[in-house]
Amino acid sequence: MSYVAGSLLLHFGSEFDTFKAFANLMSREDMIFNFYSFDMDKVNVTFHVFMRLMKEKLPRLHEMFVEAHISCSIFLFEWVVAAYSNIF
C-alpha cells in the first residue's frame, strides 16, 4: 500500500489531497480494496472467477493448470497488486 500512497503523493503533491485520494481509493468495495484488505473470502471469489474465465477462454491452458495442480492464487494476487500499483 505504501507504493500506492507514495505514487499518489508524487502526483498530487499536497498531503491532504493525497490522503483524500488514497482514502477514497481504499474505501471502495472493489478488487483493489479486497486485495489490499486481505479479505480472503472476496479474494478467493476473484481467484474462482479467474479460473472459470480461463476454462472458458483458454481451455487448453486451464487443463494444463489442473493437470499440474497449479492454482492461480500463487501468481494472481501479486499480478493484481502490481498492476494496480504500477498504473499510478
PyMOL Python script that loads the backbone (N, CA, C, O; Angstrom):
from pymol import cmd

cmd.read_pdbstr("""\
ATOM      1  N   MET A   1       0.806  -1.183   0.000  1.00  0.00           N
ATOM      2  CA  MET A   1       0.000   0.000   0.000  1.00  0.00           C
ATOM      3  C   MET A   1       0.853   1.253   0.000  1.00  0.00           C
ATOM      4  O   MET A   1       0.426   2.291  -0.504  1.00  0.00           O
ATOM      5  N   SER A   2       2.036   1.174   0.550  1.00  0.00           N
ATOM      6  CA  SER A   2       2.886   2.357   0.616  1.00  0.00           C
ATOM      7  C   SER A   2       3.303   2.805  -0.782  1.00  0.00           C
ATOM      8  O   SER A   2       3.508   3.995  -1.020  1.00  0.00           O
ATOM      9  N   TYR A   3       3.430   1.848  -1.710  1.00  0.00           N
ATOM     10  CA  TYR A   3       3.782   2.214  -3.082  1.00  0.00           C
ATOM     11  C   TYR A   3       2.662   3.051  -3.708  1.00  0.00           C
ATOM     12  O   TYR A   3       2.929   4.033  -4.400  1.00  0.00           O
ATOM     13  N   VAL A   4       1.434   2.664  -3.467  1.00  0.00           N
ATOM     14  CA  VAL A   4       0.289   3.405  -3.994  1.00  0.00           C
ATOM     15  C   VAL A   4       0.239   4.794  -3.365  1.00  0.00           C
ATOM     16  O   VAL A   4       0.067   5.790  -4.068  1.00  0.00           O
ATOM     17  N   ALA A   5       0.390   4.862  -2.044  1.00  0.00           N
ATOM     18  CA  ALA A   5       0.344   6.160  -1.356  1.00  0.00           C
ATOM     19  C   ALA A   5       1.490   7.053  -1.823  1.00  0.00           C
ATOM     20  O   ALA A   5       1.290   8.247  -2.046  1.00  0.00           O
ATOM     21  N   GLY A   6       2.674   6.494  -1.970  1.00  0.00           N
ATOM     22  CA  GLY A   6       3.822   7.273  -2.442  1.00  0.00           C
ATOM     23  C   GLY A   6       3.629   7.784  -3.858  1.00  0.00           C
ATOM     24  O   GLY A   6       3.983   8.922  -4.167  1.00  0.00           O
ATOM     25  N   SER A   7       3.074   6.952  -4.710  1.00  0.00           N
ATOM     26  CA  SER A   7       2.816   7.365  -6.100  1.00  0.00           C
ATOM     27  C   SER A   7       1.780   8.476  -6.155  1.00  0.00           C
ATOM     28  O   SER A   7       1.917   9.428  -6.923  1.00  0.00           O
ATOM     29  N   LEU A   8       0.740   8.349  -5.334  1.00  0.00           N
ATOM     30  CA  LEU A   8      -0.273   9.412  -5.278  1.00  0.00           C
ATOM     31  C   LEU A   8       0.330  10.713  -4.783  1.00  0.00           C
ATOM     32  O   LEU A   8       0.008  11.785  -5.295  1.00  0.00           O
ATOM     33  N   LEU A   9       1.205  10.624  -3.789  1.00  0.00           N
ATOM     34  CA  LEU A   9       1.842  11.825  -3.250  1.00  0.00           C
ATOM     35  C   LEU A   9       2.687  12.515  -4.313  1.00  0.00           C
ATOM     36  O   LEU A   9       2.722  13.744  -4.379  1.00  0.00           O
ATOM     37  N   LEU A  10       3.360  11.740  -5.133  1.00  0.00           N
ATOM     38  CA  LEU A  10       4.158  12.333  -6.222  1.00  0.00           C
ATOM     39  C   LEU A  10       3.283  13.079  -7.219  1.00  0.00           C
ATOM     40  O   LEU A  10       3.684  14.115  -7.750  1.00  0.00           O
ATOM     41  N   HIS A  11       2.098  12.558  -7.471  1.00  0.00           N
ATOM     42  CA  HIS A  11       1.214  13.178  -8.460  1.00  0.00           C
ATOM     43  C   HIS A  11       0.401  14.338  -7.903  1.00  0.00           C
ATOM     44  O   HIS A  11       0.170  15.331  -8.593  1.00  0.00           O
ATOM     45  N   PHE A  12      -0.031  14.211  -6.656  1.00  0.00           N
ATOM     46  CA  PHE A  12      -0.865  15.262  -6.085  1.00  0.00           C
ATOM     47  C   PHE A  12      -0.037  16.369  -5.433  1.00  0.00           C
ATOM     48  O   PHE A  12      -0.410  17.540  -5.494  1.00  0.00           O
ATOM     49  N   GLY A  13       1.074  16.005  -4.816  1.00  0.00           N
ATOM     50  CA  GLY A  13       1.916  16.994  -4.164  1.00  0.00           C
ATOM     51  C   GLY A  13       1.448  17.352  -2.766  1.00  0.00           C
ATOM     52  O   GLY A  13       2.241  17.314  -1.826  1.00  0.00           O
ATOM     53  N   SER A  14       0.202  17.691  -2.610  1.00  0.00           N
ATOM     54  CA  SER A  14      -0.357  18.069  -1.315  1.00  0.00           C
ATOM     55  C   SER A  14      -0.689  16.816  -0.506  1.00  0.00           C
ATOM     56  O   SER A  14      -1.325  15.890  -1.009  1.00  0.00           O
ATOM     57  N   GLU A  15      -0.248  16.800   0.756  1.00  0.00           N
ATOM     58  CA  GLU A  15      -0.539  15.645   1.610  1.00  0.00           C
ATOM     59  C   GLU A  15      -2.040  15.461   1.821  1.00  0.00           C
ATOM     60  O   GLU A  15      -2.533  14.334   1.871  1.00  0.00           O
ATOM     61  N   PHE A  16      -2.761  16.575   1.943  1.00  0.00           N
ATOM     62  CA  PHE A  16      -4.198  16.491   2.170  1.00  0.00           C
ATOM     63  C   PHE A  16      -4.913  15.906   0.951  1.00  0.00           C
ATOM     64  O   PHE A  16      -5.758  15.021   1.087  1.00  0.00           O
ATOM     65  N   ASP A  17      -4.569  16.404  -0.246  1.00  0.00           N
ATOM     66  CA  ASP A  17      -5.180  15.867  -1.468  1.00  0.00           C
ATOM     67  C   ASP A  17      -4.809  14.402  -1.666  1.00  0.00           C
ATOM     68  O   ASP A  17      -5.629  13.602  -2.116  1.00  0.00           O
ATOM     69  N   THR A  18      -3.577  14.059  -1.330  1.00  0.00           N
ATOM     70  CA  THR A  18      -3.137  12.670  -1.438  1.00  0.00           C
ATOM     71  C   THR A  18      -3.933  11.792  -0.487  1.00  0.00           C
ATOM     72  O   THR A  18      -4.384  10.711  -0.865  1.00  0.00           O
ATOM     73  N   PHE A  19      -4.106  12.254   0.753  1.00  0.00           N
ATOM     74  CA  PHE A  19      -4.871  11.488   1.726  1.00  0.00           C
ATOM     75  C   PHE A  19      -6.308  11.274   1.258  1.00  0.00           C
ATOM     76  O   PHE A  19      -6.841  10.170   1.366  1.00  0.00           O
ATOM     77  N   LYS A  20      -6.931  12.328   0.738  1.00  0.00           N
ATOM     78  CA  LYS A  20      -8.310  12.190   0.260  1.00  0.00           C
ATOM     79  C   LYS A  20      -8.395  11.161  -0.862  1.00  0.00           C
ATOM     80  O   LYS A  20      -9.276  10.302  -0.854  1.00  0.00           O
ATOM     81  N   ALA A  21      -7.473  11.247  -1.834  1.00  0.00           N
ATOM     82  CA  ALA A  21      -7.488  10.308  -2.956  1.00  0.00           C
ATOM     83  C   ALA A  21      -7.249   8.876  -2.477  1.00  0.00           C
ATOM     84  O   ALA A  21      -7.929   7.945  -2.908  1.00  0.00           O
ATOM     85  N   PHE A  22      -6.283   8.715  -1.589  1.00  0.00           N
ATOM     86  CA  PHE A  22      -5.962   7.379  -1.079  1.00  0.00           C
ATOM     87  C   PHE A  22      -7.124   6.810  -0.267  1.00  0.00           C
ATOM     88  O   PHE A  22      -7.468   5.638  -0.417  1.00  0.00           O
ATOM     89  N   ALA A  23      -7.730   7.635   0.593  1.00  0.00           N
ATOM     90  CA  ALA A  23      -8.864   7.185   1.400  1.00  0.00           C
ATOM     91  C   ALA A  23     -10.035   6.789   0.506  1.00  0.00           C
ATOM     92  O   ALA A  23     -10.691   5.778   0.757  1.00  0.00           O
ATOM     93  N   ASN A  24     -10.299   7.571  -0.526  1.00  0.00           N
ATOM     94  CA  ASN A  24     -11.389   7.232  -1.452  1.00  0.00           C
ATOM     95  C   ASN A  24     -11.085   5.948  -2.208  1.00  0.00           C
ATOM     96  O   ASN A  24     -11.975   5.125  -2.422  1.00  0.00           O
ATOM     97  N   LEU A  25      -9.848   5.776  -2.608  1.00  0.00           N
ATOM     98  CA  LEU A  25      -9.454   4.577  -3.343  1.00  0.00           C
ATOM     99  C   LEU A  25      -9.604   3.327  -2.478  1.00  0.00           C
ATOM    100  O   LEU A  25     -10.079   2.293  -2.950  1.00  0.00           O
ATOM    101  N   MET A  26      -9.204   3.423  -1.230  1.00  0.00           N
ATOM    102  CA  MET A  26      -9.235   2.255  -0.348  1.00  0.00           C
ATOM    103  C   MET A  26     -10.600   2.012   0.285  1.00  0.00           C
ATOM    104  O   MET A  26     -10.834   0.930   0.823  1.00  0.00           O
ATOM    105  N   SER A  27     -11.504   2.980   0.237  1.00  0.00           N
ATOM    106  CA  SER A  27     -12.813   2.776   0.855  1.00  0.00           C
ATOM    107  C   SER A  27     -13.830   2.186  -0.105  1.00  0.00           C
ATOM    108  O   SER A  27     -14.951   1.875   0.298  1.00  0.00           O
ATOM    109  N   ARG A  28     -13.461   2.027  -1.360  1.00  0.00           N
ATOM    110  CA  ARG A  28     -14.376   1.427  -2.330  1.00  0.00           C
ATOM    111  C   ARG A  28     -14.353  -0.081  -2.196  1.00  0.00           C
ATOM    112  O   ARG A  28     -13.321  -0.672  -1.880  1.00  0.00           O
ATOM    113  N   GLU A  29     -15.485  -0.690  -2.436  1.00  0.00           N
ATOM    114  CA  GLU A  29     -15.589  -2.151  -2.387  1.00  0.00           C
ATOM    115  C   GLU A  29     -15.331  -2.724  -3.779  1.00  0.00           C
ATOM    116  O   GLU A  29     -16.253  -3.198  -4.443  1.00  0.00           O
ATOM    117  N   ASP A  30     -14.101  -2.679  -4.203  1.00  0.00           N
ATOM    118  CA  ASP A  30     -13.760  -3.264  -5.496  1.00  0.00           C
ATOM    119  C   ASP A  30     -12.551  -4.180  -5.330  1.00  0.00           C
ATOM    120  O   ASP A  30     -12.106  -4.443  -4.213  1.00  0.00           O
ATOM    121  N   MET A  31     -12.038  -4.651  -6.435  1.00  0.00           N
ATOM    122  CA  MET A  31     -10.997  -5.655  -6.388  1.00  0.00           C
ATOM    123  C   MET A  31      -9.743  -5.159  -5.684  1.00  0.00           C
ATOM    124  O   MET A  31      -9.156  -5.901  -4.897  1.00  0.00           O
ATOM    125  N   ILE A  32      -9.316  -3.934  -5.941  1.00  0.00           N
ATOM    126  CA  ILE A  32      -8.075  -3.470  -5.312  1.00  0.00           C
ATOM    127  C   ILE A  32      -8.222  -3.399  -3.800  1.00  0.00           C
ATOM    128  O   ILE A  32      -7.305  -3.770  -3.068  1.00  0.00           O
ATOM    129  N   PHE A  33      -9.369  -2.924  -3.329  1.00  0.00           N
ATOM    130  CA  PHE A  33      -9.590  -2.872  -1.885  1.00  0.00           C
ATOM    131  C   PHE A  33      -9.568  -4.270  -1.290  1.00  0.00           C
ATOM    132  O   PHE A  33      -8.959  -4.487  -0.242  1.00  0.00           O
ATOM    133  N   ASN A  34     -10.218  -5.210  -1.935  1.00  0.00           N
ATOM    134  CA  ASN A  34     -10.259  -6.583  -1.427  1.00  0.00           C
ATOM    135  C   ASN A  34      -8.861  -7.184  -1.332  1.00  0.00           C
ATOM    136  O   ASN A  34      -8.552  -7.891  -0.373  1.00  0.00           O
ATOM    137  N   PHE A  35      -8.022  -6.909  -2.315  1.00  0.00           N
ATOM    138  CA  PHE A  35      -6.680  -7.478  -2.297  1.00  0.00           C
ATOM    139  C   PHE A  35      -5.813  -6.826  -1.228  1.00  0.00           C
ATOM    140  O   PHE A  35      -5.022  -7.509  -0.578  1.00  0.00           O
ATOM    141  N   TYR A  36      -5.949  -5.525  -1.036  1.00  0.00           N
ATOM    142  CA  TYR A  36      -5.147  -4.851  -0.013  1.00  0.00           C
ATOM    143  C   TYR A  36      -5.682  -5.073   1.390  1.00  0.00           C
ATOM    144  O   TYR A  36      -4.922  -4.976   2.353  1.00  0.00           O
ATOM    145  N   SER A  37      -6.950  -5.363   1.535  1.00  0.00           N
ATOM    146  CA  SER A  37      -7.511  -5.608   2.870  1.00  0.00           C
ATOM    147  C   SER A  37      -7.308  -7.059   3.291  1.00  0.00           C
ATOM    148  O   SER A  37      -7.564  -7.413   4.442  1.00  0.00           O
ATOM    149  N   PHE A  38      -6.853  -7.892   2.373  1.00  0.00           N
ATOM    150  CA  PHE A  38      -6.627  -9.311   2.624  1.00  0.00           C
ATOM    151  C   PHE A  38      -7.907 -10.011   3.087  1.00  0.00           C
ATOM    152  O   PHE A  38      -7.865 -10.922   3.913  1.00  0.00           O
ATOM    153  N   ASP A  39      -9.050  -9.566   2.538  1.00  0.00           N
ATOM    154  CA  ASP A  39     -10.318 -10.253   2.791  1.00  0.00           C
ATOM    155  C   ASP A  39     -10.315 -11.493   1.907  1.00  0.00           C
ATOM    156  O   ASP A  39     -10.743 -11.444   0.754  1.00  0.00           O
ATOM    157  N   MET A  40      -9.836 -12.592   2.448  1.00  0.00           N
ATOM    158  CA  MET A  40      -9.574 -13.776   1.639  1.00  0.00           C
ATOM    159  C   MET A  40     -10.841 -14.398   1.056  1.00  0.00           C
ATOM    160  O   MET A  40     -10.769 -15.070   0.028  1.00  0.00           O
ATOM    161  N   ASP A  41     -11.986 -14.194   1.677  1.00  0.00           N
ATOM    162  CA  ASP A  41     -13.222 -14.698   1.084  1.00  0.00           C
ATOM    163  C   ASP A  41     -13.482 -14.017  -0.257  1.00  0.00           C
ATOM    164  O   ASP A  41     -13.832 -14.673  -1.239  1.00  0.00           O
ATOM    165  N   LYS A  42     -13.310 -12.704  -0.288  1.00  0.00           N
ATOM    166  CA  LYS A  42     -13.533 -11.960  -1.524  1.00  0.00           C
ATOM    167  C   LYS A  42     -12.407 -12.191  -2.531  1.00  0.00           C
ATOM    168  O   LYS A  42     -12.653 -12.246  -3.736  1.00  0.00           O
ATOM    169  N   VAL A  43     -11.186 -12.326  -2.046  1.00  0.00           N
ATOM    170  CA  VAL A  43     -10.058 -12.623  -2.939  1.00  0.00           C
ATOM    171  C   VAL A  43     -10.257 -13.996  -3.577  1.00  0.00           C
ATOM    172  O   VAL A  43      -9.974 -14.175  -4.762  1.00  0.00           O
ATOM    173  N   ASN A  44     -10.736 -14.954  -2.807  1.00  0.00           N
ATOM    174  CA  ASN A  44     -10.987 -16.292  -3.354  1.00  0.00           C
ATOM    175  C   ASN A  44     -12.070 -16.279  -4.424  1.00  0.00           C
ATOM    176  O   ASN A  44     -12.022 -17.079  -5.358  1.00  0.00           O
ATOM    177  N   VAL A  45     -13.036 -15.389  -4.302  1.00  0.00           N
ATOM    178  CA  VAL A  45     -14.043 -15.240  -5.355  1.00  0.00           C
ATOM    179  C   VAL A  45     -13.355 -14.781  -6.646  1.00  0.00           C
ATOM    180  O   VAL A  45     -13.665 -15.277  -7.729  1.00  0.00           O
ATOM    181  N   THR A  46     -12.430 -13.842  -6.526  1.00  0.00           N
ATOM    182  CA  THR A  46     -11.687 -13.375  -7.701  1.00  0.00           C
ATOM    183  C   THR A  46     -10.890 -14.518  -8.315  1.00  0.00           C
ATOM    184  O   THR A  46     -10.863 -14.667  -9.537  1.00  0.00           O
ATOM    185  N   PHE A  47     -10.241 -15.328  -7.479  1.00  0.00           N
ATOM    186  CA  PHE A  47      -9.497 -16.483  -7.986  1.00  0.00           C
ATOM    187  C   PHE A  47     -10.427 -17.445  -8.731  1.00  0.00           C
ATOM    188  O   PHE A  47     -10.084 -17.945  -9.803  1.00  0.00           O
ATOM    189  N   HIS A  48     -11.584 -17.696  -8.164  1.00  0.00           N
ATOM    190  CA  HIS A  48     -12.547 -18.608  -8.785  1.00  0.00           C
ATOM    191  C   HIS A  48     -13.017 -18.071 -10.142  1.00  0.00           C
ATOM    192  O   HIS A  48     -13.099 -18.818 -11.117  1.00  0.00           O
ATOM    193  N   VAL A  49     -13.320 -16.784 -10.194  1.00  0.00           N
ATOM    194  CA  VAL A  49     -13.755 -16.166 -11.453  1.00  0.00           C
ATOM    195  C   VAL A  49     -12.640 -16.252 -12.491  1.00  0.00           C
ATOM    196  O   VAL A  49     -12.900 -16.545 -13.658  1.00  0.00           O
ATOM    197  N   PHE A  50     -11.399 -15.997 -12.074  1.00  0.00           N
ATOM    198  CA  PHE A  50     -10.264 -16.092 -12.988  1.00  0.00           C
ATOM    199  C   PHE A  50     -10.160 -17.495 -13.586  1.00  0.00           C
ATOM    200  O   PHE A  50      -9.982 -17.654 -14.794  1.00  0.00           O
ATOM    201  N   MET A  51     -10.273 -18.511 -12.725  1.00  0.00           N
ATOM    202  CA  MET A  51     -10.156 -19.885 -13.219  1.00  0.00           C
ATOM    203  C   MET A  51     -11.326 -20.260 -14.130  1.00  0.00           C
ATOM    204  O   MET A  51     -11.137 -20.988 -15.104  1.00  0.00           O
ATOM    205  N   ARG A  52     -12.515 -19.778 -13.830  1.00  0.00           N
ATOM    206  CA  ARG A  52     -13.663 -20.060 -14.714  1.00  0.00           C
ATOM    207  C   ARG A  52     -13.489 -19.383 -16.056  1.00  0.00           C
ATOM    208  O   ARG A  52     -13.792 -19.970 -17.095  1.00  0.00           O
ATOM    209  N   LEU A  53     -13.004 -18.151 -16.044  1.00  0.00           N
ATOM    210  CA  LEU A  53     -12.760 -17.458 -17.310  1.00  0.00           C
ATOM    211  C   LEU A  53     -11.650 -18.142 -18.100  1.00  0.00           C
ATOM    212  O   LEU A  53     -11.724 -18.236 -19.326  1.00  0.00           O
ATOM    213  N   MET A  54     -10.627 -18.616 -17.404  1.00  0.00           N
ATOM    214  CA  MET A  54      -9.558 -19.338 -18.086  1.00  0.00           C
ATOM    215  C   MET A  54     -10.115 -20.614 -18.717  1.00  0.00           C
ATOM    216  O   MET A  54      -9.765 -20.951 -19.848  1.00  0.00           O
ATOM    217  N   LYS A  55     -10.970 -21.313 -17.998  1.00  0.00           N
ATOM    218  CA  LYS A  55     -11.567 -22.547 -18.532  1.00  0.00           C
ATOM    219  C   LYS A  55     -12.396 -22.250 -19.772  1.00  0.00           C
ATOM    220  O   LYS A  55     -12.393 -23.025 -20.729  1.00  0.00           O
ATOM    221  N   GLU A  56     -13.109 -21.123 -19.752  1.00  0.00           N
ATOM    222  CA  GLU A  56     -13.963 -20.755 -20.881  1.00  0.00           C
ATOM    223  C   GLU A  56     -13.165 -20.233 -22.071  1.00  0.00           C
ATOM    224  O   GLU A  56     -13.431 -20.610 -23.212  1.00  0.00           O
ATOM    225  N   LYS A  57     -12.198 -19.375 -21.810  1.00  0.00           N
ATOM    226  CA  LYS A  57     -11.481 -18.689 -22.892  1.00  0.00           C
ATOM    227  C   LYS A  57     -10.190 -19.389 -23.312  1.00  0.00           C
ATOM    228  O   LYS A  57      -9.789 -19.317 -24.473  1.00  0.00           O
ATOM    229  N   LEU A  58      -9.542 -20.065 -22.364  1.00  0.00           N
ATOM    230  CA  LEU A  58      -8.269 -20.736 -22.651  1.00  0.00           C
ATOM    231  C   LEU A  58      -8.321 -22.170 -22.108  1.00  0.00           C
ATOM    232  O   LEU A  58      -7.623 -22.499 -21.149  1.00  0.00           O
ATOM    233  N   PRO A  59      -9.142 -23.009 -22.718  1.00  0.00           N
ATOM    234  CA  PRO A  59      -9.358 -24.346 -22.149  1.00  0.00           C
ATOM    235  C   PRO A  59      -8.099 -25.210 -22.080  1.00  0.00           C
ATOM    236  O   PRO A  59      -7.934 -25.980 -21.133  1.00  0.00           O
ATOM    237  N   ARG A  60      -7.228 -25.097 -23.047  1.00  0.00           N
ATOM    238  CA  ARG A  60      -6.006 -25.917 -23.008  1.00  0.00           C
ATOM    239  C   ARG A  60      -5.101 -25.494 -21.861  1.00  0.00           C
ATOM    240  O   ARG A  60      -4.527 -26.342 -21.179  1.00  0.00           O
ATOM    241  N   LEU A  61      -4.969 -24.196 -21.645  1.00  0.00           N
ATOM    242  CA  LEU A  61      -4.160 -23.701 -20.532  1.00  0.00           C
ATOM    243  C   LEU A  61      -4.786 -24.107 -19.199  1.00  0.00           C
ATOM    244  O   LEU A  61      -4.084 -24.510 -18.271  1.00  0.00           O
ATOM    245  N   HIS A  62      -6.100 -24.000 -19.113  1.00  0.00           N
ATOM    246  CA  HIS A  62      -6.796 -24.424 -17.887  1.00  0.00           C
ATOM    247  C   HIS A  62      -6.544 -25.895 -17.613  1.00  0.00           C
ATOM    248  O   HIS A  62      -6.284 -26.286 -16.475  1.00  0.00           O
ATOM    249  N   GLU A  63      -6.619 -26.697 -18.641  1.00  0.00           N
ATOM    250  CA  GLU A  63      -6.378 -28.138 -18.487  1.00  0.00           C
ATOM    251  C   GLU A  63      -4.966 -28.395 -17.972  1.00  0.00           C
ATOM    252  O   GLU A  63      -4.761 -29.257 -17.118  1.00  0.00           O
ATOM    253  N   MET A  64      -4.000 -27.655 -18.487  1.00  0.00           N
ATOM    254  CA  MET A  64      -2.613 -27.811 -18.031  1.00  0.00           C
ATOM    255  C   MET A  64      -2.480 -27.417 -16.554  1.00  0.00           C
ATOM    256  O   MET A  64      -1.770 -28.080 -15.798  1.00  0.00           O
ATOM    257  N   PHE A  65      -3.158 -26.346 -16.148  1.00  0.00           N
ATOM    258  CA  PHE A  65      -3.138 -25.921 -14.746  1.00  0.00           C
ATOM    259  C   PHE A  65      -3.712 -27.022 -13.857  1.00  0.00           C
ATOM    260  O   PHE A  65      -3.142 -27.345 -12.815  1.00  0.00           O
ATOM    261  N   VAL A  66      -4.837 -27.595 -14.272  1.00  0.00           N
ATOM    262  CA  VAL A  66      -5.492 -28.627 -13.482  1.00  0.00           C
ATOM    263  C   VAL A  66      -4.599 -29.867 -13.384  1.00  0.00           C
ATOM    264  O   VAL A  66      -4.426 -30.431 -12.304  1.00  0.00           O
ATOM    265  N   GLU A  67      -4.040 -30.281 -14.509  1.00  0.00           N
ATOM    266  CA  GLU A  67      -3.181 -31.468 -14.514  1.00  0.00           C
ATOM    267  C   GLU A  67      -1.946 -31.281 -13.645  1.00  0.00           C
ATOM    268  O   GLU A  67      -1.490 -32.227 -13.004  1.00  0.00           O
ATOM    269  N   ALA A  68      -1.403 -30.067 -13.618  1.00  0.00           N
ATOM    270  CA  ALA A  68      -0.204 -29.786 -12.828  1.00  0.00           C
ATOM    271  C   ALA A  68      -0.535 -29.355 -11.397  1.00  0.00           C
ATOM    272  O   ALA A  68       0.365 -29.072 -10.606  1.00  0.00           O
ATOM    273  N   HIS A  69      -1.825 -29.310 -11.072  1.00  0.00           N
ATOM    274  CA  HIS A  69      -2.278 -28.882  -9.742  1.00  0.00           C
ATOM    275  C   HIS A  69      -1.761 -27.487  -9.401  1.00  0.00           C
ATOM    276  O   HIS A  69      -1.285 -27.239  -8.293  1.00  0.00           O
ATOM    277  N   ILE A  70      -1.862 -26.583 -10.374  1.00  0.00           N
ATOM    278  CA  ILE A  70      -1.439 -25.198 -10.175  1.00  0.00           C
ATOM    279  C   ILE A  70      -2.667 -24.342  -9.933  1.00  0.00           C
ATOM    280  O   ILE A  70      -3.635 -24.390 -10.691  1.00  0.00           O
ATOM    281  N   SER A  71      -2.614 -23.567  -8.876  1.00  0.00           N
ATOM    282  CA  SER A  71      -3.695 -22.644  -8.554  1.00  0.00           C
ATOM    283  C   SER A  71      -3.271 -21.236  -8.959  1.00  0.00           C
ATOM    284  O   SER A  71      -2.098 -20.876  -8.850  1.00  0.00           O
ATOM    285  N   CYS A  72      -4.218 -20.456  -9.420  1.00  0.00           N
ATOM    286  CA  CYS A  72      -3.908 -19.084  -9.795  1.00  0.00           C
ATOM    287  C   CYS A  72      -3.533 -18.239  -8.592  1.00  0.00           C
ATOM    288  O   CYS A  72      -2.991 -17.144  -8.747  1.00  0.00           O
ATOM    289  N   SER A  73      -3.815 -18.735  -7.395  1.00  0.00           N
ATOM    290  CA  SER A  73      -3.501 -17.978  -6.181  1.00  0.00           C
ATOM    291  C   SER A  73      -2.001 -17.757  -6.013  1.00  0.00           C
ATOM    292  O   SER A  73      -1.594 -16.838  -5.303  1.00  0.00           O
ATOM    293  N   ILE A  74      -1.173 -18.580  -6.651  1.00  0.00           N
ATOM    294  CA  ILE A  74       0.273 -18.412  -6.495  1.00  0.00           C
ATOM    295  C   ILE A  74       0.828 -17.243  -7.307  1.00  0.00           C
ATOM    296  O   ILE A  74       1.954 -16.807  -7.066  1.00  0.00           O
ATOM    297  N   PHE A  75       0.052 -16.729  -8.268  1.00  0.00           N
ATOM    298  CA  PHE A  75       0.551 -15.601  -9.048  1.00  0.00           C
ATOM    299  C   PHE A  75      -0.447 -14.453  -9.183  1.00  0.00           C
ATOM    300  O   PHE A  75      -0.032 -13.307  -9.352  1.00  0.00           O
ATOM    301  N   LEU A  76      -1.730 -14.724  -9.115  1.00  0.00           N
ATOM    302  CA  LEU A  76      -2.733 -13.701  -9.405  1.00  0.00           C
ATOM    303  C   LEU A  76      -2.738 -12.573  -8.379  1.00  0.00           C
ATOM    304  O   LEU A  76      -2.915 -11.409  -8.739  1.00  0.00           O
ATOM    305  N   PHE A  77      -2.547 -12.906  -7.112  1.00  0.00           N
ATOM    306  CA  PHE A  77      -2.526 -11.870  -6.075  1.00  0.00           C
ATOM    307  C   PHE A  77      -1.450 -10.831  -6.385  1.00  0.00           C
ATOM    308  O   PHE A  77      -1.719  -9.629  -6.364  1.00  0.00           O
ATOM    309  N   GLU A  78      -0.239 -11.292  -6.671  1.00  0.00           N
ATOM    310  CA  GLU A  78       0.864 -10.376  -6.974  1.00  0.00           C
ATOM    311  C   GLU A  78       0.602  -9.609  -8.266  1.00  0.00           C
ATOM    312  O   GLU A  78       0.943  -8.430  -8.359  1.00  0.00           O
ATOM    313  N   TRP A  79       0.007 -10.253  -9.256  1.00  0.00           N
ATOM    314  CA  TRP A  79      -0.295  -9.570 -10.518  1.00  0.00           C
ATOM    315  C   TRP A  79      -1.256  -8.415 -10.307  1.00  0.00           C
ATOM    316  O   TRP A  79      -1.032  -7.314 -10.810  1.00  0.00           O
ATOM    317  N   VAL A  80      -2.326  -8.663  -9.563  1.00  0.00           N
ATOM    318  CA  VAL A  80      -3.339  -7.622  -9.345  1.00  0.00           C
ATOM    319  C   VAL A  80      -2.745  -6.459  -8.560  1.00  0.00           C
ATOM    320  O   VAL A  80      -2.933  -5.299  -8.925  1.00  0.00           O
ATOM    321  N   VAL A  81      -2.031  -6.768  -7.485  1.00  0.00           N
ATOM    322  CA  VAL A  81      -1.442  -5.710  -6.667  1.00  0.00           C
ATOM    323  C   VAL A  81      -0.441  -4.915  -7.499  1.00  0.00           C
ATOM    324  O   VAL A  81      -0.441  -3.685  -7.444  1.00  0.00           O
ATOM    325  N   ALA A  82       0.408  -5.589  -8.265  1.00  0.00           N
ATOM    326  CA  ALA A  82       1.402  -4.890  -9.087  1.00  0.00           C
ATOM    327  C   ALA A  82       0.734  -4.081 -10.199  1.00  0.00           C
ATOM    328  O   ALA A  82       1.146  -2.955 -10.478  1.00  0.00           O
ATOM    329  N   ALA A  83      -0.281  -4.642 -10.826  1.00  0.00           N
ATOM    330  CA  ALA A  83      -0.952  -3.933 -11.921  1.00  0.00           C
ATOM    331  C   ALA A  83      -1.607  -2.658 -11.423  1.00  0.00           C
ATOM    332  O   ALA A  83      -1.482  -1.605 -12.049  1.00  0.00           O
ATOM    333  N   TYR A  84      -2.304  -2.749 -10.297  1.00  0.00           N
ATOM    334  CA  TYR A  84      -2.956  -1.570  -9.759  1.00  0.00           C
ATOM    335  C   TYR A  84      -1.953  -0.579  -9.185  1.00  0.00           C
ATOM    336  O   TYR A  84      -2.190   0.628  -9.221  1.00  0.00           O
ATOM    337  N   SER A  85      -0.846  -1.068  -8.661  1.00  0.00           N
ATOM    338  CA  SER A  85       0.175  -0.168  -8.113  1.00  0.00           C
ATOM    339  C   SER A  85       0.919   0.556  -9.225  1.00  0.00           C
ATOM    340  O   SER A  85       1.210   1.747  -9.116  1.00  0.00           O
ATOM    341  N   ASN A  86       1.222  -0.163 -10.286  1.00  0.00           N
ATOM    342  CA  ASN A  86       2.023   0.436 -11.356  1.00  0.00           C
ATOM    343  C   ASN A  86       1.246   1.381 -12.250  1.00  0.00           C
ATOM    344  O   ASN A  86       1.859   2.137 -13.004  1.00  0.00           O
ATOM    345  N   ILE A  87      -0.088   1.372 -12.201  1.00  0.00           N
ATOM    346  CA  ILE A  87      -0.837   2.285 -13.057  1.00  0.00           C
ATOM    347  C   ILE A  87      -0.725   3.720 -12.574  1.00  0.00           C
ATOM    348  O   ILE A  87      -0.985   4.652 -13.334  1.00  0.00           O
ATOM    349  N   PHE A  88      -0.342   3.907 -11.320  1.00  0.00           N
ATOM    350  CA  PHE A  88      -0.180   5.254 -10.817  1.00  0.00           C
ATOM    351  C   PHE A  88       1.130   5.817 -11.314  1.00  0.00           C
ATOM    352  O   PHE A  88       1.469   6.958 -11.001  1.00  0.00           O
TER     353      PHE A  88
END
""", "prot")
cmd.dss("prot")
cmd.show_as("cartoon", "prot")
cmd.util.cbc("prot")
cmd.orient("prot")
